[in-house]
Amino acid sequence: MSGFISCDKDEKQTEIEQPSPEEEKVVKVLAIGNSFSEDALEGYLYELAEAADKTIVIGNLYIGGATLTTHWENASADNAAYQYRKIDREGRRTNERNIRIRTAIMDEEWDYIVLQQASSLSGRYVTYRPFLTDIAKYVEEHATNPNMALILHQVWAYAQHSTHNGFANYDNDQLTMYKAIVETVERAKDLANISFVVPTGTAIQNGRTSAIGDRFDRDGYHLDLGIGRYTAACVWFEALFDESVLGNSYRPTDVSPKEAEIAQNAAHRAMEKPNEISEMADYK
């Protein structure tokens, strides 16, 4: 019996409209991180993408305070040690516990996989070796997308009023910490096949020069759930989609229109000058 399915004339003339390649594109990003990747990726990145008619899948392998050493030890021992937080293409959020790094890596054909050091160690180059290199190789070996690109996350300096113990690594000085993070991340990216750095730290530091001042945190080091996380999401939007965030229509309900404008500009200027502070004199 033939496998041909007949149809009448009207059916033959009916054309199914296919989505364009741009509409079909889904950007998939996975972080191997901690609470700082939670702040940057889980807050408002999905909503910014949705407002710009972009489709994104976001994953975060979470252990609070995890260092590169922790990640490498878990990878090499195949430890089921992570919360695997995921936002799917429809915006649905899930959280699976006791997950291995390789399980999450192989869950999707990730376009980008993000690596980062714990915040208190992010400005200390010695802590990146050899662990960044080792983790990067592990990720490349297990990634199912042959075109996967590695990202290094430049995190932010603590608030000047922070009481975090790790602040002592930088003489309890915000600018000292910021400069150390920028210089160290720029140097450390050569330890692995890093495609690019996302300058979240510079975006936050830019914002601190505006009228908002040093109020981007909620506890001295984690980002404020409104303006702080929104600023971080804005710089990630630009980095992943190679598109300006300026004028994006999405803003959280507890972020004012003026604050949203400041956040978007702080992020945009960070992408223009990722390794130096852009004074936001027009937003004093």
Stockholm file with secondary structure:
# STOCKHOLM 1.0

chainA/1-284         MSGFISCDKDEKQTEIEQPSPEEEKVVKVLAIGNSFSEDALEGYLYELAEAADKTIVIGNLYIGGATLTTHWENASADNAAYQYRKIDREGRRTNERNIRIRTAIMDEEWDYIVLQQASSLSGRYVTYRPFLTDIAKYVEEHATNPNMALILHQVWAYAQHSTHNGFANYDNDQLTMYKAIVETVERAKDLANISFVVPTGTAIQNGRTSAIGDRFDRDGYHLDLGIGRYTAACVWFEALFDESVLGNSYRPTDVSPKEAEIAQNAAHRAMEKPNEISEMADYK
#=GR chainA/1-284 SS CCCCCCCCHHHHHCCCCCCCHHHHCEEEEEEEECHHHHHHHSSSHHHHHHHTTCEEEEEEEECTTCCHHHHHHHHHHTCCCEEEEEECTTCCEEEEEEECHHHHHTTSCCSEEEECCCGGGTTCGGGGTTHHHHHHHHHHHHCSCTTCEEEEECCCCCCTTCCCGGGGGGTTCHHHHHHHHHHHHHHHGGGTTEEEEECHHHHHHHHHTSTTCSCSBSSSSSBCTTHHHHHHHHHHHHHHHCSCCTTCSCCCTTSCHHHHHHHHHHHHHHHHSTTSCCCCGGGC
#=GC SS_cons         CCCCCCCCHHHHHCCCCCCCHHHHCEEEEEEEECHHHHHHHSSSHHHHHHHTTCEEEEEEEECTTCCHHHHHHHHHHTCCCEEEEEECTTCCEEEEEEECHHHHHTTSCCSEEEECCCGGGTTCGGGGTTHHHHHHHHHHHHCSCTTCEEEEECCCCCCTTCCCGGGGGGTTCHHHHHHHHHHHHHHHGGGTTEEEEECHHHHHHHHHTSTTCSCSBSSSSSBCTTHHHHHHHHHHHHHHHCSCCTTCSCCCTTSCHHHHHHHHHHHHHHHHSTTSCCCCGGGC
//
